[in-house]
Structures are given as structure tokens and as C-alpha cells.
């Protein structure tokens, strides 16, 4: 741990979507990878591209499931194009409520 460069701060964005996905070993007997695949996973990965550093972008499915949950608020909706989809989707930034 002493070799870690403490001058660089980890700044990542998170994308979250919810839905069905396939989970399991993929590949052949010679090379198996445990992985998660499907449209849900792909959309979550695409949402990461819209997340600013240190922010969380969620799909409308996630926002709808979390309505009323304590501790979080959502920004106004925004329409974004997603590669591989014909129409833009609605996304929200997830923010923690002030204490």
C-alpha cells in the first residue's frame, strides 16, 4: 500500500439499470469466464458513460423502483441517446439528501 500514488484521486461515474440478466460461466472447458450478460448489463454500462466523475446516473426503471426510499433524491429527467437503441431513454442523477 505504500507504493500507491496518493496524489491521484479516484473519480468514477456509476450507471445503474435494473432488469433481467444472464449470470454464469461462459466459454469452453479450456477457458471459462464467470460473467453477467444481457441488455440490462449493456444499458448500465452505457449509463456509466453519461455519469460525471463522482456521480450516479440511473435509468427510469431504477428511479421508479426507488421512489419514496429514504436518503436519496433524483434530479430532473434527461433524455439521452443510447447506442444500440432506436429511441433515447430517460435518465436521472441520483443524489444523497442533505443531512
Protein Blocks (a to p, Z undefined) as FASTA:
>chain_A
ZZpcfkbccddddddddddddeddeddfklccdddedjklmmmmmmmmmpcghiacddfk
lmmmmgoiahiacddddddddehiabdcdddddddddZZ
